[in-house]
Amino acid sequence: MEVIMEQMPIVIRSLNIGFLQTLKLFFVTLAGALPLGLVIAFGSMSRFRPVSWLTRIVVWIVRGTPLMIQLLIIYYFPGLVLGNPIWGSGESGRFVAASVAFVFNYACYFSEIYRGGIQSVPVGQEEAGLVLGMTRSQIFFKVTLLQMIKRIVPPMSNEIITLVKDTSLARIIALQEIIWAGQAFLKGSQGISGEIWPLFFTALYYLVFSGVLTVLLGKLEQKLNYFR
């Protein structure tokens, strides 16, 4: 026990650094995937068939393959195949590559949620808006969008909670997120090796973060109950 107490400050400091990297990846992914997902949803619903089919094929490929594989391909393909390591080296390069992979992956998942939400709004409401002289953009932003948001919050919340845990996959390209930091004490880091207890603290970080997000998303869902 005394040894653990001596090691605690070192472990917590390392986990905090790793958790900051996890938080950065989480928020960058949300900031990029939420708007991109809506663009992809519009593409999949396009009346121009080539755009619609191409978008749906891309979404199908992304949703049908593991995020880990996508991370590896996005990170290594430019350097190994094209001879142009566009991501650069070091932690910053790995973070940019991971961000691109996560944003595109989650944008494809979000696009299907957006599409389902938009298509769940009765067509009659759009027709009524056109009769009243509203443009299609006005109908979308003033009628469809508000109802869509209410309907997509539950499935979107599940995806956001999943994203918290999926950030751990970034360690496959050696991004030093929180699990990387916790696992390092098993192999040897900062004079500590063969210790598994830091991994339990790592799990605690995820539990707390997921719990906070669950509460916040639950409150958001309650505030959107005005459509009932």
C-alpha positions in Angstrom: 0.0 0.0 0.0 2.8 2.4 0.8 4.4 1.8 -2.6 1.0 2.6 -4.3 0.7 5.8 -2.4 4.1 6.8 -3.5 3.4 6.0 -7.1 -0.1 7.6 -7.1 1.0 11.2 -8.0 3.1 10.0 -10.9 0.2 7.8 -12.2 -2.5 10.5 -11.8 -0.3 13.1 -13.5 0.3 10.7 -16.5 -3.4 9.8 -16.7 -4.4 13.4 -16.6 -2.2 14.1 -19.6 -3.6 11.1 -21.5 -7.2 12.1 -20.6 -6.6 15.6 -22.0 -5.6 14.0 -25.3 -8.8 11.9 -25.1 -10.9 15.0 -24.5 -9.3 16.8 -27.4 -10.0 13.9 -29.8 -13.6 13.6 -28.4 -14.5 17.3 -28.9 -12.7 17.6 -32.3 -14.6 14.6 -33.5 -18.0 16.0 -32.4 -17.2 19.5 -33.9 -16.4 17.9 -37.2 -18.7 15.0 -37.5 -22.0 16.7 -36.5 -22.0 19.2 -39.4 -20.3 16.8 -41.9 -22.9 14.1 -41.0 -25.7 16.5 -42.1 -24.0 17.2 -45.4 -23.6 13.4 -46.0 -27.3 12.9 -45.1 -28.3 15.5 -47.7 -26.0 13.7 -50.2 -27.7 10.3 -49.5 -31.1 11.8 -50.0 -30.2 13.7 -53.1 -32.5 13.4 -56.0 -29.5 13.3 -58.3 -29.0 9.5 -58.4 -25.2 9.4 -58.9 -24.6 11.5 -55.8 -27.1 9.5 -53.8 -25.7 6.1 -54.7 -22.0 7.3 -54.3 -22.8 8.7 -50.9 -24.6 5.6 -49.7 -21.8 3.3 -50.9 -19.2 5.3 -49.0 -21.4 5.3 -45.9 -21.9 1.5 -46.3 -18.1 0.9 -46.5 -17.3 3.1 -43.5 -20.1 1.6 -41.3 -19.2 -1.9 -42.5 -15.5 -1.8 -41.7 -13.8 -1.5 -38.2 -12.7 2.0 -37.1 -9.4 0.5 -36.2 -8.7 -0.5 -39.8 -9.7 2.9 -41.0 -7.3 4.5 -38.5 -4.4 2.3 -39.7 -5.1 3.0 -43.4 -5.6 6.8 -43.0 -2.4 7.1 -41.0 -0.1 4.8 -43.0 -1.4 4.9 -46.5 -0.1 8.4 -47.5 3.4 7.6 -46.4 3.7 3.9 -47.4 1.8 3.9 -50.7 1.9 7.5 -51.9 5.3 8.3 -50.5 4.0 11.5 -49.0 3.6 11.3 -45.2 1.1 14.2 -45.0 0.4 13.8 -41.3 4.0 14.6 -40.3 5.7 12.9 -37.4 5.3 12.9 -33.7 2.2 13.2 -31.5 0.7 16.1 -33.4 0.7 14.1 -36.6 -0.9 11.1 -35.1 -3.5 13.3 -33.5 -4.4 14.9 -36.8 -4.7 11.5 -38.5 -6.8 10.1 -35.7 -9.1 13.2 -35.9 -9.6 12.8 -39.6 -10.5 9.1 -39.2 -12.8 9.7 -36.3 -14.6 12.6 -37.9 -15.3 10.8 -41.1 -16.3 7.6 -39.4 -18.8 9.2 -37.0 -20.1 11.6 -39.7 -21.2 8.5 -41.6 -23.0 7.1 -38.6 -24.5 10.5 -37.7 -25.7 10.9 -41.4 -27.9 7.8 -41.0 -29.4 9.2 -37.8 -30.0 12.6 -39.5 -31.6 10.9 -42.5 -33.9 8.8 -40.4 -34.9 11.9 -38.4 -35.6 14.0 -41.5 -37.6 11.3 -43.2 -39.6 10.6 -40.1 -41.2 14.1 -40.3 -44.5 13.8 -42.2 -44.3 14.9 -45.8 -47.7 16.7 -45.4 -45.9 19.3 -43.3 -43.6 20.2 -46.1 -46.5 20.4 -48.5 -48.4 22.6 -46.1 -45.4 24.9 -45.9 -45.2 25.2 -49.7 -48.9 26.0 -49.9 -48.3 28.8 -47.3 -45.6 30.2 -49.6 -42.5 29.1 -47.7 -39.3 28.2 -49.5 -37.8 24.7 -49.0 -35.0 26.1 -46.9 -37.5 27.9 -44.7 -39.5 24.7 -44.3 -36.4 22.8 -43.3 -35.0 25.2 -40.7 -38.4 26.3 -39.2 -40.4 23.1 -39.4 -38.3 19.9 -40.2 -35.1 20.7 -38.3 -36.8 21.4 -34.9 -38.7 18.1 -35.1 -35.7 16.2 -36.4 -33.6 17.3 -33.4 -36.1 16.0 -30.9 -36.2 12.6 -32.7 -32.5 12.1 -33.1 -31.4 13.0 -29.6 -31.7 9.5 -28.1 -29.8 7.6 -30.9 -27.3 10.5 -31.2 -26.7 10.3 -27.4 -25.9 6.6 -27.7 -23.3 7.3 -30.5 -21.8 10.1 -28.4 -21.3 7.8 -25.4 -19.9 5.2 -27.7 -17.4 7.8 -29.0 -16.1 8.3 -25.5 -14.9 4.7 -25.4 -13.9 4.5 -29.1 -11.3 7.2 -28.5 -9.2 4.4 -27.0 -8.8 2.9 -30.4 -6.4 5.7 -31.3 -3.7 4.0 -29.4 -3.4 1.6 -32.4 -1.4 4.4 -34.2 0.5 5.2 -30.9 -1.6 8.2 -30.0 -0.9 8.7 -26.3 -4.5 8.8 -25.0 -5.5 7.7 -21.5 -5.4 4.0 -22.0 -2.0 4.3 -23.5 -0.9 6.1 -20.4 -2.4 3.5 -18.0 -1.1 0.6 -19.9 2.4 2.1 -20.0 2.8 1.2 -16.3 2.4 -2.4 -17.1 5.4 -2.4 -19.5 7.5 0.2 -17.7 7.1 4.0 -17.4 8.7 6.6 -15.2 10.3 4.0 -13.0 7.0 2.0 -12.5 6.5 -1.4 -14.2 4.3 -4.5 -13.7 1.5 -2.5 -12.1 -2.1 -3.1 -13.2 -3.9 -0.9 -10.7 -3.5 2.2 -12.9 -5.8 0.6 -15.4 -8.6 0.6 -12.8 -8.2 4.4 -12.4 -8.3 4.7 -16.2 -11.7 3.0 -16.2 -12.8 5.4 -13.5 -12.0 8.4 -15.8 -14.3 6.8 -18.5 -17.1 6.1 -16.1 -17.1 9.7 -14.7 -16.9 11.3 -18.2 -19.7 9.0 -19.6 -21.8 9.6 -16.5 -21.6 13.4 -16.9 -22.4 13.2 -20.6 -25.4 10.9 -19.8 -26.8 13.4 -17.4 -26.3 16.3 -19.7 -27.8 14.5 -22.7 -30.7 13.4 -20.6 -31.5 17.0 -19.6 -31.3 18.0 -23.2 -33.8 15.3 -24.1 -36.2 16.5 -21.4 -36.0 20.1 -22.6 -37.0 18.9 -26.1 -40.2 17.3 -24.9 -42.2 20.3 -26.1 -43.2 18.3 -29.2 -45.2 15.8 -27.1 
